[in-house]
Amino acid sequence: MMKTKRSPPPSSSKSTKSKSEQSNVVEETVSPSNVTQKAKRPRIQDDNISDELSSFKSELMSIINNFMETQSGRLEALEKLLKSVQEQNKTIQSTNKDIEKAMSHLSDDIKAIEKKIDYLDQERKNIHIEILSLEEKLDTFEMNSIVTSAEIRNVP
């Protein structure tokens, strides 16, 4: 392959300009023929942009409104559920208070019954001791009566 050198086209007039001015002139006149430029996108007119923005805005607003309606419905359902749970909680608390009162009453009754049982058990022990002492006295009385008694035999 052969290499080609490219240079700017020769200028037709020679002037007495400074080098910086000459370079500006050269840059303005240089236009390479083999360089392609990208086609630019045509500019959209302002009324099309405003129409697109307004349609996007309305679409976005409708999406937000639908979302808000959905969330509002879910929130109302959650509020109803929360109220029912609170009511259940109140009934459970009142039931628990009733049960606590009943348990307290039963506990008091059990303590009273235990006291009565202890008292009766002590009374039974005292009675048992007294019975034993009476039996002992009876035995001694019988022994004494046998000794002082006279037996008569063969009497018709």
BAFI-3210 file (N, C-alpha, C; in Angstrom, 3 decimals, decimal comma, padded with zeros to 6 digits):
// residues 156
n [1|2|3|4|5|6|7|8|9|10|11|12|13|14|15|16|17|18|19|20|21|22|23|24|25|26|27|28|29|30|31|32|33|34|35|36|37|38|39|40|41|42|43|44|45|46|47|48|49|50|51|52|53|54|55|56|57|58|59|60|61|62|63|64|65|66|67|68|69|70|71|72|73|74|75|76|77|78|79|80|81|82|83|84|85|86|87|88|89|90|91|92|93|94|95|96|97|98|99|100|101|102|103|104|105|106|107|108|109|110|111|112|113|114|115|116|117|118|119|120|121|122|123|124|125|126|127|128|129|130|131|132|133|134|135|136|137|138|139|140|141|142|143|144|145|146|147|148|149|150|151|152|153|154|155|156]
n.u [000,832|000,272|001,381|-000,234|000,315|-001,243|-002,008|-002,729|-004,628|-002,957|-002,627|-004,021|-003,343|-000,715|-000,014|000,892|000,665|000,572|001,933|000,090|-002,284|-002,235|-002,431|-005,025|-006,422|-005,757|-006,904|-009,548|-010,024|-009,360|-010,676|-011,136|-011,651|-012,254|-013,357|-016,126|-019,155|-021,271|-024,703|-026,848|-029,311|-032,569|-033,857|-036,350|-039,392|-040,562|-043,315|-043,962|-042,387|-043,527|-046,059|-045,411|-044,284|-046,499|-048,227|-046,709|-046,638|-049,386|-049,800|-048,049|-049,220|-051,684|-050,802|-049,697|-052,021|-053,574|-051,933|-052,059|-054,793|-054,910|-053,164|-054,534|-056,864|-055,709|-054,689|-057,034|-058,143|-056,205|-056,512|-059,103|-058,648|-056,794|-058,408|-060,236|-058,493|-057,691|-060,131|-060,527|-058,336|-059,085|-061,341|-060,115|-058,409|-060,288|-061,511|-059,323|-058,926|-061,277|-060,839|-058,546|-059,655|-061,435|-059,615|-058,174|-060,186|-060,741|-058,265|-058,207|-060,354|-059,295|-057,150|-058,588|-059,944|-057,752|-056,848|-059,036|-058,849|-056,356|-057,014|-059,034|-057,562|-055,731|-057,566|-058,585|-056,284|-056,023|-058,398|-057,935|-055,747|-057,040|-058,916|-057,199|-056,159|-058,506|-059,130|-056,954|-057,425|-059,832|-058,952|-057,247|-059,160|-060,802|-058,969|-058,544|-061,118|-061,470|-059,706|-060,809|-063,203|-065,531|-066,011|-068,686|-069,362|-071,136|-073,786|-077,247]
n.v [-001,180|002,179|005,131|008,134|011,574|014,197|017,491|020,908|022,808|024,932|028,379|031,124|033,762|035,720|037,080|039,535|038,594|037,772|034,774|033,456|034,526|033,611|030,883|030,713|031,445|029,361|027,253|027,873|027,615|025,051|022,066|018,931|016,484|013,795|013,327|012,358|013,654|013,220|012,747|015,080|014,953|016,023|018,962|018,972|020,590|023,153|023,046|020,358|019,162|020,211|019,083|016,353|016,344|017,146|015,000|012,931|013,828|013,721|010,973|009,996|011,157|009,812|007,209|007,577|008,384|006,038|004,324|005,595|005,261|002,482|002,074|003,507|001,980|-000,376|000,619|001,340|-001,208|-002,328|-000,653|-001,352|-004,011|-003,644|-002,325|-004,368|-006,224|-004,762|-004,612|-007,330|-007,694|-006,104|-007,529|-009,928|-009,039|-008,196|-010,640|-012,007|-010,529|-011,182|-013,916|-013,810|-012,663|-014,695|-016,777|-015,705|-015,618|-018,364|-019,213|-017,968|-019,355|-021,952|-021,601|-021,043|-023,477|-025,161|-024,183|-024,929|-027,698|-028,136|-027,280|-029,134|-031,498|-031,115|-031,035|-033,639|-035,060|-034,196|-035,243|-037,944|-038,297|-037,791|-039,893|-042,065|-041,584|-041,849|-044,523|-045,699|-044,941|-046,311|-048,948|-049,086|-048,623|-050,900|-052,848|-052,229|-052,634|-055,362|-056,400|-055,624|-056,847|-059,442|-062,853|-064,943|-068,309|-071,179|-070,645|-070,926]
n.w [000,000|-000,548|000,937|001,478|001,633|003,166|002,717|003,464|001,092|-001,198|-000,528|-002,209|-002,092|-000,934|002,081|004,457|007,208|010,679|012,152|013,813|012,899|010,330|010,736|011,699|009,429|007,782|009,130|008,857|006,182|005,586|004,702|004,918|002,475|002,685|005,170|006,969|008,127|010,920|010,726|012,078|014,657|014,065|015,493|017,934|017,941|020,169|020,886|020,467|022,413|024,733|024,499|024,712|027,269|028,795|028,300|029,384|032,003|032,687|032,420|034,364|036,618|036,620|037,136|039,669|041,049|040,842|042,287|044,771|045,371|045,572|047,730|049,650|049,940|050,930|053,310|054,664|054,991|056,658|058,874|059,712|060,372|062,422|064,307|064,897|066,036|068,258|069,629|070,164|071,794|073,985|074,908|075,581|077,584|079,507|080,026|081,044|083,393|084,757|085,091|086,680|088,996|089,735|090,153|092,275|094,214|094,411|095,328|097,833|099,005|099,015|100,764|103,122|103,453|103,808|106,261|107,875|107,618|108,809|111,410|112,071|111,898|113,960|116,071|115,912|116,603|119,253|120,345|119,942|121,637|124,077|124,081|124,252|126,788|128,351|127,828|129,056|131,701|132,115|131,866|134,094|136,078|135,774|136,453|139,084|140,091|139,760|141,579|144,033|144,112|144,974|144,340|143,986|144,078|142,948|143,739|143,836]
ca.u [000,000|001,019|000,975|-000,390|000,404|-002,253|-001,614|-003,776|-004,468|-002,151|-003,417|-003,832|-002,751|000,299|-000,204|001,866|-000,022|001,382|001,781|-001,155|-003,371|-002,170|-002,945|-006,473|-006,915|-005,583|-007,885|-010,873|-010,132|-009,100|-011,848|-010,739|-012,714|-012,578|-013,918|-017,585|-019,782|-022,446|-025,933|-027,392|-030,723|-033,295|-034,335|-037,787|-039,931|-040,974|-044,693|-043,941|-041,811|-044,516|-047,112|-044,877|-044,155|-047,821|-048,756|-045,941|-047,097|-050,717|-049,629|-047,433|-050,231|-052,664|-050,139|-049,601|-053,373|-053,936|-051,148|-052,607|-056,072|-054,600|-052,600|-055,605|-057,686|-054,959|-054,607|-058,345|-058,263|-055,327|-057,119|-060,209|-058,046|-056,202|-059,508|-060,767|-057,491|-057,769|-061,348|-060,238|-057,400|-059,850|-062,151|-059,195|-057,954|-061,371|-061,648|-058,189|-059,194|-062,298|-060,186|-057,679|-060,516|-061,926|-058,480|-057,889|-061,250|-060,504|-057,072|-058,633|-061,161|-058,391|-056,427|-059,533|-060,172|-056,528|-056,861|-060,027|-058,293|-055,331|-057,701|-059,699|-056,526|-055,266|-058,671|-058,605|-055,144|-056,366|-059,438|-057,272|-054,976|-058,016|-059,466|-056,163|-056,083|-059,719|-058,979|-055,988|-058,130|-060,796|-058,185|-056,831|-060,372|-061,196|-057,999|-058,828|-062,400|-061,299|-058,998|-061,689|-064,482|-065,584|-066,734|-069,457|-069,536|-072,108|-075,012|-078,335]
ca.v [000,000|003,403|006,144|009,450|012,656|015,211|018,819|021,866|023,359|026,155|029,597|031,867|035,091|035,821|038,326|039,763|038,419|037,058|033,327|033,044|034,909|032,724|029,566|030,841|031,453|028,020|026,394|028,175|027,198|023,626|021,217|017,668|015,954|012,418|013,249|012,392|014,188|012,480|013,504|015,521|014,704|017,292|019,512|018,887|021,917|023,355|022,622|018,895|018,848|020,513|018,062|015,112|016,521|017,153|013,634|012,181|014,291|013,167|009,535|009,825|011,500|008,723|006,094|007,949|008,337|004,621|003,814|006,175|004,603|001,131|002,178|003,969|000,798|-001,273|001,274|001,195|-002,606|-002,506|000,045|-002,192|-005,178|-003,180|-002,078|-005,657|-006,803|-004,005|-005,054|-008,664|-007,508|-005,611|-008,623|-010,883|-008,440|-008,255|-012,050|-012,323|-009,927|-012,019|-015,173|-013,501|-012,503|-016,024|-017,528|-015,136|-016,097|-019,793|-019,326|-017,642|-020,481|-023,085|-021,297|-021,214|-024,914|-025,722|-023,824|-025,788|-029,054|-028,137|-027,198|-030,417|-032,488|-030,886|-031,448|-035,106|-035,518|-033,955|-036,219|-039,249|-038,324|-037,898|-041,262|-042,949|-041,376|-042,432|-045,987|-046,055|-044,805|-047,416|-050,173|-049,063|-048,756|-052,308|-053,619|-051,963|-053,223|-056,814|-056,692|-055,385|-057,546|-060,787|-063,710|-065,975|-069,414|-072,228|-070,140|-071,055]
ca.w [000,000|-000,686|001,870|000,874|002,576|002,918|003,155|003,117|-000,259|-001,193|-000,510|-003,447|-001,904|000,089|002,808|005,517|008,470|011,652|012,058|014,442|012,009|009,179|011,118|011,756|008,061|007,259|009,776|008,328|004,798|005,442|004,807|004,298|001,645|003,014|006,510|006,907|009,326|011,372|010,520|013,354|014,878|013,925|016,751|018,107|018,214|021,551|021,140|020,570|023,719|025,769|024,391|025,267|028,717|029,403|028,251|030,386|033,313|032,952|032,596|035,670|037,623|036,685|037,811|041,092|041,603|040,986|043,401|045,999|045,626|046,029|049,072|050,541|050,211|051,807|054,607|055,307|055,408|057,813|060,009|060,182|061,017|063,677|065,245|065,357|066,931|069,513|070,327|070,681|072,899|075,129|075,451|076,198|078,840|080,493|080,391|081,918|084,702|085,401|085,478|087,822|090,172|090,108|090,691|093,592|095,109|094,637|096,158|099,201|099,482|099,269|102,006|104,239|103,610|104,384|107,692|108,526|107,655|109,862|112,699|112,308|112,129|115,327|116,955|115,878|117,406|120,664|120,723|119,999|122,894|125,172|124,048|124,794|128,238|128,926|127,784|130,087|132,977|132,186|132,145|135,501|136,889|135,712|137,218|140,504|140,444|139,831|142,805|145,179|143,973|145,501|143,398|144,683|143,162|143,236|144,369|142,858]
c.u [000,867|000,472|000,863|-000,332|-000,625|-001,742|-002,721|-003,569|-003,680|-003,042|-003,068|-003,177|-001,770|000,101|000,820|001,152|000,899|001,091|000,476|-002,338|-003,402|-002,725|-004,456|-007,062|-006,845|-006,649|-009,268|-011,042|-009,946|-010,394|-011,506|-011,919|-013,112|-013,140|-015,434|-018,123|-021,030|-023,673|-026,524|-028,872|-031,452|-033,866|-035,858|-038,290|-040,500|-042,401|-044,798|-043,400|-042,842|-045,676|-046,651|-044,762|-045,520|-048,440|-048,025|-046,404|-048,464|-050,644|-049,039|-048,422|-051,276|-052,064|-050,068|-050,976|-053,847|-053,202|-051,707|-053,939|-055,851|-054,080|-053,648|-056,517|-056,988|-054,863|-055,925|-058,549|-057,402|-055,903|-058,276|-059,668|-057,446|-057,284|-060,065|-059,784|-057,516|-059,006|-061,142|-059,309|-058,131|-060,683|-061,273|-058,705|-059,054|-061,594|-060,519|-058,390|-060,238|-061,688|-059,275|-058,500|-061,008|-060,806|-058,119|-058,912|-061,055|-059,284|-057,402|-059,448|-060,278|-057,617|-057,334|-059,784|-058,942|-056,453|-057,846|-059,495|-057,228|-055,980|-058,357|-058,688|-055,972|-056,324|-058,739|-057,463|-055,440|-057,401|-058,822|-056,465|-055,922|-058,623|-058,460|-056,073|-057,306|-059,641|-058,019|-056,636|-059,122|-060,082|-057,745|-058,031|-060,835|-060,240|-058,249|-060,148|-062,296|-060,641|-059,941|-062,999|-064,374|-066,445|-067,443|-069,723|-070,565|-073,321|-076,111|-079,140]
c.v [001,230|004,445|007,465|010,494|013,689|016,522|019,784|022,410|024,673|027,380|030,443|033,222|035,053|037,139|038,402|039,741|037,675|035,563|032,860|033,402|033,992|031,347|029,588|030,792|030,056|027,104|026,647|027,629|025,710|022,870|019,912|017,033|014,526|012,252|013,348|012,927|013,376|013,362|013,852|015,221|016,035|017,723|019,444|020,269|021,979|022,884|021,097|018,467|019,095|019,514|016,740|015,210|016,494|015,755|012,749|012,541|013,695|011,653|009,228|010,125|010,382|007,501|006,366|007,882|006,895|003,995|004,316|005,518|003,194|001,165|002,634|002,803|-000,162|-000,695|001,152|-000,237|-002,875|-001,825|-000,776|-003,403|-004,794|-002,915|-003,394|-006,334|-006,084|-004,417|-006,438|-008,580|-007,032|-006,731|-009,661|-010,339|-008,498|-009,699|-012,464|-011,736|-010,740|-013,329|-014,941|-013,332|-013,865|-016,854|-017,014|-015,623|-017,571|-020,013|-019,018|-018,786|-021,680|-022,854|-021,482|-022,690|-025,579|-025,402|-024,710|-027,208|-029,144|-028,121|-028,535|-031,526|-032,355|-031,337|-032,968|-035,665|-035,337|-034,973|-037,597|-039,379|-038,502|-039,299|-042,232|-042,810|-041,980|-043,953|-046,451|-045,989|-045,947|-048,714|-050,209|-049,215|-050,210|-053,159|-053,430|-052,611|-054,736|-057,180|-056,558|-056,141|-058,964|-061,620|-064,774|-067,056|-070,385|-071,738|-070,229|-069,812]
c.w [000,000|000,280|001,149|001,960|002,191|003,455|002,774|001,707|-000,214|-001,231|-001,723|-003,239|-000,755|000,767|003,907|006,861|009,417|011,543|012,697|013,573|010,801|009,545|011,227|010,360|007,487|007,864|009,216|006,929|004,616|005,658|004,142|003,573|002,030|004,434|006,402|008,226|009,632|011,181|011,877|013,419|014,752|015,268|016,795|018,481|019,621|021,820|021,221|021,933|024,811|025,714|025,006|026,783|029,399|029,375|029,266|031,789|033,647|033,176|033,971|036,786|037,745|037,388|039,308|041,738|041,808|042,171|044,722|046,358|046,170|047,463|050,080|050,912|051,156|053,215|055,361|055,802|056,639|059,052|060,591|060,934|062,364|064,717|065,774|066,307|068,279|070,316|070,930|071,890|074,150|075,748|076,144|077,542|079,900|080,952|081,336|083,310|085,458|085,898|086,688|089,098|090,658|090,735|092,085|094,610|095,436|095,528|097,616|099,804|099,837|100,567|103,221|104,501|104,233|105,875|108,452|108,653|108,741|111,255|113,047|112,576|113,547|116,343|117,026|116,717|118,897|121,160|120,847|121,287|124,081|125,230|124,637|126,322|128,935|128,924|128,873|131,477|133,163|132,509|133,612|136,429|136,916|136,531|138,712|140,925|140,549|141,152|144,013|145,087|144,526|144,597|144,222|143,668|143,725|144,024|143,331|142,705]
res [m|m|k|t|k|r|s|p|p|p|s|s|s|k|s|t|k|s|k|s|e|q|s|n|v|v|e|e|t|v|s|p|s|n|v|t|q|k|a|k|r|p|r|i|q|d|d|n|i|s|d|e|l|s|s|f|k|s|e|l|m|s|i|i|n|n|f|m|e|t|q|s|g|r|l|e|a|l|e|k|l|l|k|s|v|q|e|q|n|k|t|i|q|s|t|n|k|d|i|e|k|a|m|s|h|l|s|d|d|i|k|a|i|e|k|k|i|d|y|l|d|q|e|r|k|n|i|h|i|e|i|l|s|l|e|e|k|l|d|t|f|e|m|n|s|i|v|t|s|a|e|i|r|n|v|p]
***
